[in-house]
Structure formats: structure tokens, C-alpha cells
């Protein structure tokens, strides 16, 4: 079910990045501009620090091919979005337009969700809770962000690797965040949560942004909405003290004792309970849990 609003009234800002192949970038830009969408064409826009007041058509070094004149395949980055009818209408429009122009999503493509957490940076408990929540539930989060079916994309390890094993030795350092009111470079050297990781904190310190990169590429706007909803509702739940940090710390100890074991039925039940916790209405829980269960069932059929 594609919804007109997710029930957030806190003005939470976010954005998405859709990767695709087999579509001329200038053709996509021209078509979106004619449709009335606020859009611009900007090569290597991230290095220019744009205001993100428009959607941006751009190349992606891992996807775009060029014959000198035509640039085929790339990414479409959204303007700054909030939870309202216009946002979800635009996302649906761009997905349908890429499909109409015969753009496709392949095993190279990802779907990234970026959220503004700048107002929480003076609270180290918020940041600690966010990192530990993703640490504890990472296996299930990874499955959830596969979208419609179980599928490990070709670029997973180079562009959205799972980080749990990389921070296992330092995750219980209780002073690690407390000594830094904001994330900074010394923190991120210990926690390699960067632009190659499923949870990217590279832009937390200077721009107040967290990026969730686990998502498989998709042009299914309902799946994209679920991806966004999960990220936004996790942030909302932490803000409203719905996530128990003591419980996460307990789970971390359990994970360290049984690390490398397969996802269990108990793990699945715990993630579904997390989805129930972060949901603000029954539509949330129904949409989020349905997508997760769909991927689980797909995995069981394939393995």
C-alpha cells in the first residue's frame, strides 16, 4: 500500500538516491523537467555541495557508461524531502518516468536514504543508540532493505558492506561516544561507517546527515517508501525514548557470544518486535513487517 503520509509531524528532513541503468541521462532530465518536476542536471554534484532544492540527475562512477556524447545510467538524487503528499507524489512520478523511458535496475544498483539528524548531535546517547540498534539488528535490516525478494547485489561489499564484524571489538566502549558531543574524525576512524558501509556516518559531523545504503536498487515506489519509513521511524523512536539502550547493550553481549551463527527464529521475532516498537500506527507495522516477511520467504525458497 502506497501512502500519502506516514504520520510524522516533526518536519524530519530526508532524501533518497535512485540508481539505474540503460537510460540516457539527458533524456531523463528533459522528460522530468517537462513534467514540471523541480530538477537539474549536474555532473558530480556531490563535490559542489548543492542546496538540494531540486532533484538532481547525475552520473555514478560505478554505473554510468559514456561514448563521448551520451551518458547512460546513473543516479537521481532527490531534493530535501519531508513527510507530505508532495514528497510521495514526486517519488512515484520519478519511478514511473524512469520505467517509462526503459531505465532498469540491475545488480549494480542501490537505493540510499539520507536523513538529517543535526538536531540530535548534542546528545551522544542518540548517536550511541542509533549505531547500536543497527549493530544489533543488522542481519534483519540487511534483509529488509533487499526490497521485494532475497538478492545480494554485486556491489554489496564495495558500496554497502555490513559493519558488525568491523566494530565488534569496540562496540562496548561506553566512553567512545561520551567523550565526543558530536561524531568526529577520531570516532569514525574507530567505527569505519563510511560511504562504502551500509550505515554511512561520513557526513554526520559537518552536515548532520546519516545515510543508510543497504537498500537494493528498485523502482518500486512502495518499497522505496518502506525504506524511507524505516529510517525515519527509527529516528523518531530514538527521539521519543522508545528504544531501550540497556536492552541493546544486553543484546550486544549475546551477539558477541554467538557471533557468526545463522539468523534464528528468535532473531526474526525480535526484529518484528522492533518494527512494532517504531511504528506509530497500524499501517506502519503492516507495511514494514510485510516487506520483511516477504524477503524472508523469498530467502527460504532460494536457499
C-alpha positions as CSV (number, residue, x, y, z in Angstrom):
1,X,0.0,0.0,0.0
2,X,1.4,3.3,-1.1
3,X,0.6,6.0,1.4
4,X,0.1,9.8,1.1
5,X,1.6,10.4,4.5
6,X,3.5,8.4,7.1
7,X,2.2,10.1,10.2
8,X,5.3,12.2,11.0
9,X,4.6,15.7,12.2
10,X,8.1,16.7,13.3
11,X,9.4,18.1,10.0
12,X,12.1,15.4,9.7
13,X,14.1,16.1,6.6
14,X,15.4,13.3,4.4
15,X,16.4,12.4,0.8
16,X,16.8,9.5,-1.5
17,X,19.2,8.4,-4.3
18,X,17.9,6.1,-7.0
19,X,20.5,4.3,-9.2
20,X,19.5,2.9,-12.6
21,X,21.0,1.7,-15.9
22,X,20.2,1.7,-19.6
23,X,18.8,5.3,-19.7
24,X,20.3,8.4,-21.3
25,X,20.7,10.9,-18.5
26,X,19.9,13.9,-20.6
27,X,16.8,12.3,-21.9
28,X,15.7,11.6,-18.3
29,X,16.4,15.2,-17.3
30,X,14.5,16.6,-20.2
31,X,11.5,14.4,-19.6
32,X,11.3,15.2,-15.8
33,X,11.7,18.9,-16.5
34,X,8.9,18.8,-19.0
35,X,6.7,17.1,-16.4
36,X,7.1,20.0,-14.1
37,X,9.3,18.3,-11.5
38,X,11.9,20.7,-10.0
39,X,15.0,19.1,-11.5
40,X,18.5,20.0,-12.6
41,X,21.3,18.2,-14.5
42,X,24.6,18.4,-12.6
43,X,27.7,16.3,-13.1
44,X,29.5,15.3,-9.9
45,X,27.0,17.3,-7.9
46,X,28.2,16.0,-4.5
47,X,31.5,17.7,-4.8
48,X,29.7,21.0,-5.4
49,X,27.6,20.9,-2.2
50,X,24.3,21.9,-3.7
51,X,21.3,23.1,-1.7
52,X,19.2,20.1,-2.8
53,X,16.2,22.3,-3.5
54,X,15.7,20.3,-6.8
55,X,16.0,16.7,-7.9
56,X,19.5,16.1,-9.5
57,X,20.3,13.9,-12.4
58,X,23.9,12.9,-12.3
59,X,26.4,10.2,-13.3
60,X,27.5,7.4,-11.0
61,X,31.1,6.2,-11.5
62,X,30.2,2.6,-10.9
63,X,27.2,2.7,-13.2
64,X,27.4,5.3,-15.9
65,X,28.8,4.4,-19.4
66,X,29.7,7.0,-22.0
67,X,30.5,7.1,-25.7
68,X,31.7,10.7,-25.6
69,X,28.3,12.3,-26.1
70,X,25.7,10.1,-24.5
71,X,25.9,9.2,-20.8
72,X,23.8,6.2,-20.0
73,X,22.9,5.1,-16.5
74,X,23.5,7.0,-13.3
75,X,21.6,8.3,-10.3
76,X,18.7,10.6,-9.4
77,X,19.1,12.4,-6.1
78,X,16.0,13.9,-4.6
79,X,15.5,17.4,-3.3
80,X,15.2,17.8,0.5
81,X,12.0,15.9,1.4
82,X,9.6,15.8,4.3
83,X,6.6,13.6,5.0
84,X,3.8,15.1,2.9
85,X,1.7,14.4,-0.1
86,X,4.1,16.3,-2.5
87,X,7.0,14.1,-1.5
88,X,5.4,10.8,-2.1
89,X,3.8,12.0,-5.3
90,X,7.2,13.1,-6.6
91,X,8.8,9.8,-5.7
92,X,6.1,7.9,-7.5
93,X,6.4,10.2,-10.5
94,X,10.1,9.7,-11.0
95,X,9.9,5.9,-10.6
96,X,7.2,5.6,-13.2
97,X,9.1,8.0,-15.5
98,X,12.3,6.0,-15.3
99,X,10.4,2.9,-16.1
100,X,8.5,4.6,-19.0
101,X,11.8,5.6,-20.5
102,X,13.1,2.0,-20.2
103,X,15.5,2.6,-17.4
104,X,16.2,-0.5,-15.4
105,X,17.6,-1.5,-12.0
106,X,20.4,-4.2,-12.2
107,X,22.6,-6.0,-9.7
108,X,24.9,-3.0,-9.7
109,X,22.3,-0.5,-8.4
110,X,21.4,0.6,-4.9
111,X,18.8,2.8,-3.2
112,X,20.1,5.1,-0.5
113,X,18.2,7.0,2.1
114,X,19.7,10.1,3.8
115,X,18.3,11.7,6.9
116,X,19.0,14.9,8.8
117,X,20.0,14.2,12.4
118,X,21.7,17.6,13.1
119,X,19.3,18.5,15.9
120,X,20.4,15.4,17.8
121,X,24.1,15.9,17.6
122,X,24.4,17.4,21.1
123,X,23.0,14.2,22.6
124,X,25.6,11.4,22.5
125,X,23.0,8.9,23.7
126,X,21.1,9.4,20.5
127,X,24.1,8.6,18.3
128,X,25.1,5.6,20.5
129,X,21.6,4.2,20.3
130,X,21.4,4.6,16.6
131,X,24.7,2.8,16.0
132,X,23.9,0.0,18.4
133,X,20.4,-0.5,17.0
134,X,21.9,-1.1,13.6
135,X,24.6,-3.3,15.1
136,X,22.1,-5.5,16.9
137,X,19.6,-5.8,14.1
138,X,21.9,-5.6,11.1
139,X,21.2,-9.0,9.7
140,X,17.5,-8.4,9.6
141,X,17.9,-4.7,8.5
142,X,20.0,-6.0,5.6
143,X,17.2,-8.4,4.6
144,X,14.5,-5.7,4.9
145,X,16.4,-3.4,2.6
146,X,16.5,-6.1,-0.1
147,X,13.0,-4.9,-1.0
148,X,10.8,-7.4,-2.8
149,X,13.0,-10.5,-2.7
150,X,16.1,-12.0,-1.3
151,X,19.0,-10.9,-3.5
152,X,22.6,-9.9,-2.7
153,X,23.6,-7.3,-5.3
154,X,27.0,-7.5,-7.0
155,X,28.2,-4.2,-5.5
156,X,27.2,-5.0,-1.9
157,X,30.7,-5.5,-0.4
158,X,32.2,-2.4,-2.1
159,X,29.3,0.0,-1.6
160,X,27.2,-1.1,1.3
161,X,29.0,-3.7,3.4
162,X,27.7,-4.9,6.8
163,X,29.7,-3.4,9.6
164,X,29.1,-5.6,12.6
165,X,32.2,-7.6,12.3
166,X,34.4,-4.5,11.8
167,X,33.4,-2.9,15.1
168,X,32.9,-6.0,17.3
169,X,35.9,-5.2,19.4
170,X,35.0,-1.6,20.2
171,X,31.2,-1.6,20.2
172,X,31.1,-1.9,24.0
173,X,33.4,1.0,24.7
174,X,30.9,3.1,26.7
175,X,33.1,6.2,26.7
176,X,33.6,6.2,22.9
177,X,30.7,8.5,22.2
178,X,30.5,10.2,25.5
179,X,33.9,11.8,25.1
180,X,32.7,13.4,21.8
181,X,29.5,15.5,21.9
182,X,29.4,15.1,18.1
183,X,30.7,12.5,15.8
184,X,34.2,13.5,14.6
185,X,37.0,12.0,12.6
186,X,38.6,10.3,15.5
187,X,35.3,8.4,16.2
188,X,34.9,7.4,12.6
189,X,38.4,6.0,12.4
190,X,37.4,3.5,15.0
191,X,34.0,3.0,13.5
192,X,34.5,2.6,9.8
193,X,31.0,3.6,9.0
194,X,31.7,5.4,5.7
195,X,30.4,5.7,2.2
196,X,31.2,2.0,1.5
197,X,29.2,0.9,4.5
198,X,25.5,0.1,4.9
199,X,25.4,2.8,7.6
200,X,27.4,5.9,6.4
201,X,28.4,8.5,9.0
202,X,30.9,10.4,6.9
203,X,28.7,13.5,6.8
204,X,27.4,13.5,10.3
205,X,30.0,15.9,11.8
206,X,29.9,18.6,9.1
207,X,26.4,18.3,7.7
208,X,24.4,16.4,10.3
209,X,23.5,13.6,7.8
210,X,23.3,9.9,8.2
211,X,23.0,7.7,5.1
212,X,21.5,4.2,5.0
213,X,23.0,2.4,2.0
214,X,21.8,-1.2,2.5
215,X,18.9,-0.8,0.0
216,X,18.9,-2.8,-3.2
217,X,18.1,-0.8,-6.3
218,X,14.4,-0.6,-7.0
219,X,11.9,1.4,-9.0
220,X,9.1,0.1,-6.8
221,X,7.9,3.3,-5.1
222,X,6.1,1.4,-2.4
223,X,9.4,-0.4,-1.5
224,X,11.2,3.0,-1.5
225,X,8.6,4.4,0.8
226,X,9.1,1.5,3.2
227,X,12.9,2.1,3.1
228,X,12.3,5.7,4.0
229,X,9.7,4.9,6.6
230,X,12.0,2.5,8.4
231,X,14.8,5.1,8.7
232,X,12.5,7.9,9.7
233,X,10.6,5.8,12.3
234,X,13.9,4.6,13.9
235,X,15.0,8.2,14.3
236,X,11.6,9.1,15.7
237,X,11.6,6.2,18.1
238,X,15.0,7.1,19.5
239,X,14.0,10.7,19.8
240,X,10.9,9.7,21.8
241,X,12.8,7.2,24.1
242,X,11.1,4.2,22.6
243,X,14.4,2.3,22.2
244,X,15.9,0.8,25.3
245,X,19.7,1.3,25.2
246,X,20.2,-1.1,28.1
247,X,18.4,-3.8,26.1
248,X,20.7,-3.1,23.1
249,X,23.8,-3.4,25.3
250,X,22.4,-6.8,26.6
251,X,21.8,-8.0,23.0
252,X,25.4,-6.9,22.0
253,X,26.8,-9.2,24.7
254,X,24.6,-12.0,23.4
255,X,25.7,-11.4,19.8
256,X,29.4,-11.5,20.8
257,X,28.8,-14.9,22.4
258,X,27.2,-16.4,19.4
259,X,28.6,-14.4,16.5
260,X,28.6,-15.9,13.0
261,X,25.5,-18.1,13.7
262,X,22.7,-18.0,11.3
263,X,19.7,-15.7,11.8
264,X,17.4,-17.6,14.2
265,X,13.6,-17.6,14.6
266,X,14.2,-15.7,17.8
267,X,16.2,-13.0,15.9
268,X,13.3,-12.7,13.4
269,X,10.8,-12.3,16.2
270,X,13.0,-9.6,17.8
271,X,13.2,-7.6,14.6
272,X,9.4,-7.8,14.1
273,X,9.0,-6.6,17.6
274,X,11.4,-3.7,16.8
275,X,9.1,-2.9,13.8
276,X,6.2,-2.8,16.1
277,X,8.0,-0.5,18.5
278,X,9.0,2.1,15.9
279,X,5.6,2.1,14.2
280,X,3.3,5.0,15.0
281,X,0.2,3.4,13.5
282,X,-1.1,0.1,12.2
283,X,-0.3,1.0,8.6
284,X,3.4,1.3,9.6
285,X,3.6,-2.1,11.1
286,X,1.7,-3.8,8.4
287,X,3.8,-2.3,5.6
288,X,7.2,-2.7,7.3
289,X,6.6,-6.3,8.6
290,X,5.0,-7.4,5.3
291,X,8.1,-6.4,3.3
292,X,10.4,-8.1,5.8
293,X,8.5,-11.3,5.8
294,X,8.3,-11.3,2.0
295,X,12.1,-11.2,1.8
296,X,12.4,-13.9,4.4
297,X,10.1,-16.2,2.5
298,X,12.0,-15.5,-0.7
299,X,15.3,-16.4,1.0
300,X,13.8,-19.7,2.3
301,X,12.7,-20.6,-1.3
302,X,16.1,-19.8,-2.8
303,X,18.4,-21.4,-0.2
